[in-house]
């Protein structure tokens, strides 16, 4: 089954599409070994969340959209897995909120930044930052702290999906308003964020875009209301509660079911055969 | 940091060693892309379990050891990730309980079976089954159901670590006594097992071996008591409760923390830098 053959109303649509894209990302040299492992970690948390967008995550997406619309210089930070998983969605969000896109990797190499930038341009991005690498995030070593001076360094609002905790904290220390997308509510990055969206990237990015389009129509008053109505600690607590109260051993085979393991396994996941 | 430099009393020893070995498994062509994703899924569940062996998992390991000692023809089924993650531990367990080792893959190819068998022999295995491929597990298609006639097909007790749900059920339907090692108590395989060990493979296999050595000394009466004392449903319920009651946002960075994601990420996990 190719990606276009997966019906959008399939209950496990996000999971199947995600698996497809991440494997293609490996073929294209965009996704790393570490990225595949991280993909698996994400699958488990999304399974525990019920593979759905919680109301609290939807409120976060709405607040994020409002924050981006009200920003002076918003930047979407894109790493290898974000580029592999949601290239079209990222480009659409950037257009909807008039944000820059910047490739920003844990270990910056020009080669990989270029490959990811090419991939994003193939998916419609006009300008992709990250190659100038003439700025820095203070407090991190060089390879991890390199950014563009007129990109993330100059941004007032940054969207950092799938970000590591050290960088999320360093960006926070720079005074950025941070929007984090992450399925583990216990991670340091969502806990550092001004607006943590605890949701699968594949669902969250288009959701922020949809809210941005609606809020652009509704105007600045509605945008400020969306921000005021959002409570980050409450959203994290609700995501955690959803994970704790999730049902195990459900009748439908979960993302992590039949495959999860003492550490790993051979990919013997019956549900995902269609995606291979 | 190489594996031997990781102190065994490091609180995240199993996690760091696991990461090391699985990446080496990729270099050796033993671990697949799917195996890396499965590794990540396992990391999340192990993090939620608290990266420790629960008392109920220890009781399961003890019952498993007793079952293996009392078996007529026990077989340890080994897939690519098991071979990558616990080759020495698997060989030691086979010796302790006088079991066969059989390479058994979700998608059987002679090439991969041979590579994995070589790897196990490099780690001290004398005989490794799986290449004869002259038997079958009824109810599965050919590539997934192929086993050795004098191995898994003839076994009365099978240890299937990191097994997929379909195969666990098919083995169960053959009347095998099944011992499953899996960190997700909601997976079909542990729920199908006679003895589900909900624990990280890296901790579970040596733990079964240690119990086997003690129970071999203690004799058949103690072995039968260990089996009688174990309740599979209760062990699954306790593992699930441990996951639900686990603490999020703890002060120490979790395995899934700072990296887990809407689906995946670039490997930007500060805790794992030492393992790269």
Interface residues (C-beta under 8 A of the other chain):
Chain A: X14 X18 X19 X22 X23 X26 X31 X32 X33 X34 X35 X36 X37 X38 X39 X40 X41 X42 X43 X44 X45 X46 X48 X79 X80 X81 X82 X84 X85 X105 X106 X144 X161 X162 X163 X164 X165 X166 X167 X168 X181 X182 X183 X184 X185 X186 X187 X188 X189 X191 X199 X200 X201 X202 X203 X204 X236 X240 X243 X244 X245 X247 X248 X249 X250 X253 X254 X255 X256 X257 X258 X259 X260 X261 X262 X263 X264 X265 X266 X267 X268 X269 X270 X272 X276
Chain B: X14 X18 X19 X22 X23 X26 X31 X32 X33 X34 X35 X36 X37 X38 X39 X40 X41 X42 X43 X44 X45 X46 X48 X79 X80 X81 X82 X84 X85 X105 X106 X144 X161 X162 X163 X164 X165 X166 X167 X168 X181 X182 X183 X184 X185 X186 X187 X188 X189 X191 X199 X200 X201 X202 X203 X204 X236 X240 X243 X244 X245 X247 X248 X249 X250 X253 X254 X255 X256 X257 X258 X259 X260 X261 X262 X263 X264 X265 X266 X267 X268 X269 X270 X272 X276
